[in-house]
Amino acid sequence: MARTYNVVTYGCQMNVHDSERISGLLEQAGYERAPAGDDTPDIVVFNTCAVRENADNRLYGNLGRLRPVKDKHPGMQIAVGGCLAQKDRGDIVRKAPWVDVVFGTHNIGALPVLLERARHNAAAEVEILESLDVFPSTLPTRRESTYAGWVSISVGCNNTCTFCIVPALRGKEKDRRPGDILSEVRALVDEGVLEVTLLGQNVNSYGVEFGDRYAFGKLLRACGDIDGLERVRFTSPHPKDFTDDVIAAMAETPNVCHSLHMPLQSGSDDVLRAMRRSYRSERYLGIIEKVRSAMPDAAITTDIIVGFPGETEADFQRTLDVVREARFSSAFTFQYSKRPGTPAATMDDQLPKQVVQERYERLIACVEEITWAENKRLVGETVEVLVAVGEGRKDERTGRMSGRARDGRLVHFATETADGQSLAGQIRPGDIVHTTVTYAAPHHLNADGAPVAHRRTRAGDAAEAGRSPRTPGVLLGLPTIGAPPVVAAPAAGCATH
């Protein structure tokens, strides 16, 4: 019987995509994904995050819960990878000696070898590299979605934000060649994928490694030439590198979505300076103004940190002012979390928890007031929705389906026609639906009338058939599980020469 695996993912989109690679590697090595509900797979892989303090607590808590399970199931293996593994290294095995493998952000491709070595030697294997071994996108990938795919254009980051540990764990920026990126995008489209998100720690600095500061805008335009690719997104840009040519490429390339995630972090210039963010609020708001001038329908989202060391009430008020002026459609808000190894962790004037919490609650109230008002403007508008899986927690109870509009907003839509016929069995994940918004909430839109139009797609066909795209990679010398395939003998002795 093939050994089974399960991958548990914490953190950002980069980690989600890395987990697709981990799954692809394990399946190429002969493992099979454990069925849903199987609490005792042969391999459990934790792909970890180190950005926030609770990431540590979640990992070690889950490792503790797995210990008695592993004790009862000889041969079960536990592997820990990702940013927290890159940071804690051998400490993971010292804290949780029942862990079999620890691997970092730079050597994902080594996981099958490390698992086999740990099994053979009956001892933990810890392997952390200080720089990238091979670019991760050369590895096989088991895609989780039939309709949307992640494509890495770079890994690592050259910025030195004082609150962020990612550059220390992911390394300096490494850029893929444009041709390699576009080949991967075309391969996904050939599998029926409709939407691609270009990924990087700082996507719009793409090209710095090969000396082309306009490379990212050119890449967006090149994606526009790929037949069958209906939506292009990217995350995350940095305001300091955001140039007018990228705005023009977004506005002029039909399949690039008018959706922009632009991290603010703080509206206070003093705090931005302490964070070592090389822009100020005026520059940030200037970018927003240019984007909206070129694309009036653009939905702009952001990241904001509350309670950075030394943040005063006046600093916080300035953040609220920028939020009100920018009119974000959504914001990911965070309470500052001290991360060992970052300059901010040793700064003076660390704020009391109750101060941070009170400001955080005020920020949430401000953001939701604005996002609700922005969403209400769309009531009565017809939107195009790419039908998704798992976006609507209440869909089964309400009879709705869910997906994302072109601007990234979450839409829950009814599936009954005007004469009461249900389309629930006909509309599949990956299909395109046009529907009219009837209600707005701070974080989603409802469309409770009959769908205006429904288009079946190849992505929907794949979802209905239970297929998911797999991107092959080139692997040398990785072990596989089970007997090797039988090779037929040549027909004649000279046939091989």
C-alpha positions in Angstrom: 0.0 0.0 0.0 1.2 3.5 -0.8 2.1 5.6 2.2 -0.2 8.6 2.8 0.5 12.2 3.7 -1.2 15.4 4.9 0.2 18.9 4.7 -0.9 21.6 7.2 -0.2 25.1 6.1 0.2 28.3 8.2 0.7 31.8 6.9 0.8 33.7 3.6 0.1 32.9 -0.1 3.7 32.0 -0.6 3.3 29.2 2.0 0.1 28.0 0.4 1.9 27.7 -2.9 4.9 26.1 -1.3 2.5 23.5 0.2 1.3 22.7 -3.3 4.9 22.0 -4.2 5.4 19.8 -1.1 2.3 17.8 -2.2 3.6 17.5 -5.7 7.0 16.3 -4.5 5.5 13.7 -2.2 3.1 12.4 -4.9 6.0 12.1 -7.4 7.9 10.2 -4.8 5.0 7.7 -4.5 3.0 9.0 -1.6 -0.8 9.5 -1.7 -2.8 12.3 -0.1 -4.6 11.0 3.0 -8.4 10.9 2.6 -10.4 13.7 4.4 -10.9 12.8 8.0 -7.9 10.5 8.2 -6.3 11.4 11.5 -3.4 9.0 11.1 -1.6 9.6 7.8 1.9 8.1 7.4 3.4 11.6 6.9 2.3 14.9 8.5 4.1 18.0 7.1 3.7 21.3 8.9 4.6 24.3 6.5 5.1 27.1 9.0 5.0 30.8 9.3 7.2 33.0 11.6 5.6 36.4 11.1 3.5 36.4 14.2 4.0 35.0 17.7 1.0 32.8 17.7 2.5 30.9 14.8 5.0 29.3 17.3 2.2 28.5 19.7 0.1 26.9 17.0 2.9 24.7 15.8 4.1 23.4 19.1 0.5 22.9 20.3 -0.2 20.8 17.3 3.0 18.9 17.6 2.1 18.1 21.2 -1.3 16.8 20.2 0.3 14.5 17.6 2.8 12.9 20.0 0.4 10.3 21.4 -1.0 9.6 17.9 2.5 8.9 16.7 3.3 6.7 19.7 0.3 4.5 18.8 1.2 4.3 15.1 4.8 3.1 14.5 6.2 4.3 11.2 4.3 7.6 11.3 6.6 10.6 10.4 6.3 14.3 11.2 8.2 16.9 9.2 8.4 20.7 9.9 9.3 23.2 7.1 8.8 26.8 6.2 9.8 30.0 7.9 9.6 28.9 11.5 11.8 25.9 10.6 14.3 28.1 9.0 14.4 30.3 12.1 14.3 27.6 14.9 16.2 24.9 13.1 17.4 22.2 15.5 15.5 23.8 18.4 12.3 22.2 17.0 13.8 18.7 17.5 15.0 19.7 21.0 11.5 21.0 21.9 9.7 18.2 20.2 12.0 15.2 19.8 9.3 13.1 18.1 9.7 15.2 15.0 11.5 13.3 12.2 12.5 16.0 9.7 13.1 19.7 9.8 13.7 21.5 6.5 13.9 25.2 5.6 12.6 27.6 3.0 15.5 27.0 0.6 15.5 23.2 0.3 11.9 22.1 -0.1 13.0 19.7 -2.9 15.0 17.7 -0.3 11.9 16.6 1.7 11.4 13.1 0.2 15.1 12.3 0.6 15.1 13.6 4.2 12.0 11.5 5.1 13.6 8.4 3.6 16.9 9.0 5.4 15.2 9.6 8.7 13.3 6.4 8.3 16.4 4.4 7.4 18.5 5.8 10.2 15.7 6.0 12.8 16.9 9.4 13.7 15.8 13.0 13.1 17.1 14.8 10.0 17.6 18.6 10.2 18.7 20.3 7.0 18.7 24.1 6.6 20.3 25.8 3.7 21.4 29.5 3.8 20.5 30.2 0.2 18.2 28.9 -2.4 19.1 25.4 -3.7 16.9 25.5 -6.8 14.1 27.9 -7.7 11.0 26.3 -6.2 8.9 26.6 -9.3 11.1 23.9 -11.0 9.6 21.4 -8.5 6.5 19.3 -9.3 3.3 20.9 -8.0 -0.1 19.5 -7.0 -2.5 22.4 -7.6 -5.3 22.8 -5.1 -7.6 24.7 -7.6 -8.9 23.9 -11.0 -9.6 27.5 -11.8 -7.0 29.7 -10.1 -3.2 29.2 -9.8 -0.3 30.7 -8.0 2.9 31.5 -10.0 6.0 32.7 -8.2 8.0 35.3 -10.1 10.5 35.9 -7.3 11.5 34.7 -3.9 13.2 36.6 -1.1 13.3 40.3 -0.3 15.9 43.1 -0.4 14.0 45.4 2.0 15.0 45.8 5.7 11.7 46.6 7.4 12.4 46.6 11.2 9.4 44.6 12.1 9.8 41.8 9.5 11.8 38.6 9.8 11.0 37.3 6.3 14.2 38.6 4.6 16.3 36.8 7.1 14.4 33.5 6.4 13.7 33.8 2.7 17.0 35.4 1.7 17.8 38.1 -0.9 15.5 38.5 -3.9 15.9 35.9 -6.7 14.0 36.6 -9.9 12.8 34.0 -12.4 13.4 34.7 -16.1 10.2 36.1 -17.8 10.1 33.2 -20.3 10.0 30.6 -17.5 7.2 32.5 -15.7 5.1 32.8 -18.9 5.7 29.1 -19.7 4.3 28.1 -16.3 1.3 30.4 -16.9 0.6 28.9 -20.3 0.9 25.4 -18.8 -1.8 26.3 -16.2 -4.1 27.8 -18.9 -3.7 24.6 -21.0 -5.0 22.7 -17.9 -8.1 25.0 -17.8 -7.0 27.6 -15.2 -8.7 30.9 -15.7 -7.0 33.1 -13.1 -3.3 33.4 -12.2 -1.8 35.3 -9.2 1.8 36.4 -9.6 3.6 36.0 -6.3 6.6 37.5 -4.7 7.6 39.1 -1.4 7.9 42.3 -3.4 6.5 41.7 -6.9 7.1 45.1 -8.3 10.8 45.1 -7.6 10.8 42.1 -10.1 13.7 42.5 -12.5 16.2 44.0 -10.0 18.4 40.9 -10.3 18.7 41.2 -14.1 18.7 45.0 -14.3 15.3 45.9 -15.7 13.3 48.2 -13.5 10.3 48.0 -15.9 10.2 44.2 -16.0 7.1 43.8 -13.9 5.0 46.0 -16.1 6.2 44.2 -19.2 5.3 40.9 -17.5 1.8 42.0 -16.9 1.4 43.0 -20.5 2.9 39.7 -21.7 0.3 37.9 -19.6 -2.3 39.8 -21.5 -1.2 38.0 -24.7 -2.0 34.5 -23.4 -5.2 33.2 -24.9 -7.6 31.7 -22.4 -6.1 33.6 -19.4 -9.1 35.6 -18.1 -7.8 37.1 -14.9 -4.3 38.2 -13.7 -3.6 39.3 -10.1 -0.4 39.9 -8.2 0.7 40.2 -4.6 2.3 42.0 -2.8 3.8 45.2 -4.2 5.8 47.7 -2.2 5.0 51.4 -2.4 8.6 52.4 -2.9 8.9 50.4 -6.1 5.4 51.2 -7.5 5.9 52.9 -10.8 3.6 54.6 -13.4 4.3 51.9 -16.0 2.7 49.3 -13.8 -0.4 51.4 -13.4 -0.5 51.8 -17.2 -0.1 48.1 -17.7 -2.9 47.4 -15.2 -5.2 49.8 -16.9 -4.4 48.8 -20.5 -4.2 45.0 -20.2 -7.8 43.7 -20.3 -7.2 40.5 -18.3 -5.3 42.3 -15.5 -7.8 42.8 -12.7 -8.4 46.2 -11.3 -7.5 45.0 -7.8 -4.5 46.2 -5.9 -3.2 45.1 -2.5 -0.8 47.9 -1.3 0.5 47.5 2.2 0.4 50.8 4.2 1.5 49.5 7.6 1.2 53.0 9.2 -0.1 56.4 8.2 2.4 58.2 10.4 5.6 59.3 8.7 7.5 59.0 12.0 6.4 55.4 12.4 7.1 54.6 8.8 10.6 56.0 9.4 11.1 53.8 12.4 9.7 50.8 10.5 12.3 51.6 7.8 9.6 51.8 5.1 11.1 54.0 2.4 8.0 56.0 1.6 5.8 58.5 3.4 2.0 58.9 3.6 2.0 61.6 0.9 3.7 59.3 -1.6 1.4 56.4 -0.7 -1.8 58.5 -1.2 -0.3 59.8 -4.4 -0.1 56.2 -5.8 -3.7 55.6 -4.8 -4.8 58.7 -6.6 -3.0 57.7 -9.8 -4.4 54.2 -9.6 -8.0 55.5 -9.2 -7.4 58.1 -12.0 -6.4 55.3 -14.4 -9.0 52.8 -13.1 -11.9 54.4 -11.3 -13.3 51.0 -10.4 -10.1 49.7 -8.7 -10.6 48.0 -5.4 -7.6 48.7 -3.1 -6.7 46.6 -0.1 -4.0 47.0 2.4 -2.1 45.8 5.5 -1.9 47.9 8.7 0.1 47.4 11.9 -1.2 48.9 15.2 1.0 49.4 18.2 4.5 49.6 16.7 7.1 50.6 19.3 6.9 54.3 20.0 3.6 54.9 18.2 1.8 57.8 19.9 -1.9 58.7 19.9 -1.1 61.3 17.2 0.7 58.7 15.1 -2.4 56.4 15.3 -4.7 59.3 14.4 -2.7 59.9 11.3 -3.2 56.2 10.4 -6.9 56.7 10.7 -6.7 59.8 8.6 -5.0 57.9 5.8 -7.5 55.1 6.0 -10.3 57.5 5.6 -8.6 59.2 2.7 -7.6 56.0 0.9 -11.1 54.4 1.1 -9.9 50.8 1.2 -12.2 48.1 0.1 -10.6 45.8 2.7 -7.7 45.9 5.2 -5.7 43.2 6.9 -5.1 44.7 10.4 -2.6 43.4 12.9 -1.5 44.2 16.4 2.3 44.6 16.5 3.9 41.3 17.5 7.5 41.3 18.7 9.6 38.9 16.7 13.1 37.9 18.0 15.8 38.7 15.5 14.1 41.8 14.2 15.4 45.4 15.1 11.9 46.4 16.3 12.0 43.7 19.0 14.7 45.6 20.9 13.3 49.1 20.4 12.4 51.3 23.3 8.8 52.3 24.1 7.1 48.9 23.5 3.4 49.7 24.0 1.2 48.1 26.7 -1.2 45.4 25.5 -4.3 47.3 26.6 -3.2 50.4 24.6 -2.6 48.4 21.5 -5.9 46.5 21.9 -7.9 49.7 22.3 -6.3 51.3 19.2 -6.8 48.1 17.2 -10.6 48.1 18.0 -10.9 51.7 16.9 -9.0 50.9 13.7 -11.3 47.9 12.9 -14.4 50.1 13.5 -13.0 52.8 11.1 -12.1 50.3 8.4 -15.5 48.5 8.5 -17.3 51.8 8.3 -15.4 52.6 5.1 -15.5 49.2 3.5 -19.3 48.9 4.2 -19.9 52.3 2.5 -17.7 51.3 -0.5 -19.5 48.0 -0.9 -22.9 49.7 -0.7 -22.0 51.7 -3.8 -22.1 48.4 -5.7 -25.7 47.5 -4.9 -27.6 47.3 -8.1 -24.5 46.7 -10.2 -24.0 43.5 -12.2 -20.7 41.8 -11.4 -18.8 38.9 -13.0 -18.1 36.1 -10.4 -15.6 33.3 -10.8 -17.3 30.5 -8.8 -15.1 29.2 -6.0 -14.9 26.4 -3.4 -14.9 27.1 0.3 -15.5 30.8 0.1 -19.0 30.7 1.7 -19.3 29.1 5.0 -23.1 29.4 5.0 -23.7 28.4 1.4 -25.1 25.0 2.2 -27.6 26.4 4.6 -28.6 29.5 2.5 -28.6 27.7 -0.9 -26.2 30.2 -2.3 -22.8 29.7 -4.0 -19.8 32.0 -3.7 -16.9 33.4 -5.6 -14.8 36.4 -6.3 -15.7 39.4 -8.5 -13.0 40.7 -10.8 -12.1 43.4 -8.2 -11.5 40.6 -5.6 -14.6 41.2 -3.6 -16.4 38.1 -2.1 -19.8 37.6 -3.6 -22.5 35.2 -2.3 -25.1 34.6 -5.0 -28.4 32.8 -5.4 -28.7 29.9 -7.8 -32.5 30.0 -8.6 -33.8 31.3 -11.9 -36.6 33.7 -12.1 -39.1 30.9 -12.5 -37.8 29.0 -9.4 -35.6 26.5 -11.2 -32.4 25.7 -9.3 -29.1 26.0 -11.1 -27.1 24.5 -8.2 -26.3 21.3 -10.0 -25.3 23.1 -13.2 -23.0 25.8 -11.9 -19.6 24.4 -10.9 -16.5 25.8 -9.2 -14.5 27.5 -12.0 -17.6 28.6 -14.0 -18.3 32.2 -14.6 -21.6 33.8 -13.4 -22.9 37.3 -13.9 -25.2 38.4 -11.1 -26.7 41.7 -9.7 -25.7 42.8 -6.2 -28.7 43.2 -3.9 -27.0 43.7 -0.5 -23.7 44.9 0.9 -21.9 44.0 4.2 -18.4 45.2 5.3 -16.7 42.1 4.0 -18.9 40.7 1.3 -21.7 41.3 -1.2 -25.0 39.3 -1.7 -26.7 38.8 -5.0 -30.1 37.2 -4.2 -31.8 37.6 -7.5 -31.6 35.1 -10.4 -28.2 34.9 -12.1 -28.0 37.2 -15.2 -25.8 34.7 -17.1 -23.8 31.5 -16.5 -20.9 30.4 -18.6 -19.5 26.8 -18.3 -15.7 26.6 -18.5 -13.0 24.0 -18.8 -12.1 24.8 -15.2 -15.6 23.8 -14.3 -15.3 20.6 -16.3 -12.1 19.7 -14.4 -13.8 20.5 -11.1 -16.8 18.3 -12.0 -14.4 15.5 -13.0 -12.4 15.8 -9.8 -9.2 16.8 -11.7 -6.7 19.3 -10.4 -3.8 20.8 -12.5 -0.3 19.3 -11.9 2.7 21.2 -13.0 5.6 18.7 -13.6 9.2 19.5 -12.5 12.6 18.1 -13.1 13.9 15.9 -10.2 17.1 14.0 -10.0 17.7 11.1 -7.7 14.7 11.4 -5.4 13.6 8.1 -3.9 10.2 6.7 -4.7 8.0 4.3 -2.6 7.3 0.8 -3.9 8.7 -1.4 -6.6 10.4 0.2 -9.6 8.5 0.1 -12.9 9.3 -2.9 -15.2 11.4 -1.8 -18.2 10.8 -3.8 -21.4 13.8 -5.5 -22.9 15.0 -4.1 -26.2 13.8 -6.0 -29.3 17.3 -6.6 -30.5 20.8 -6.3 -29.2 21.8 -3.5 -31.5 18.5 -1.5 -31.1 19.9 0.5 -28.2 23.0 1.7 -30.1 
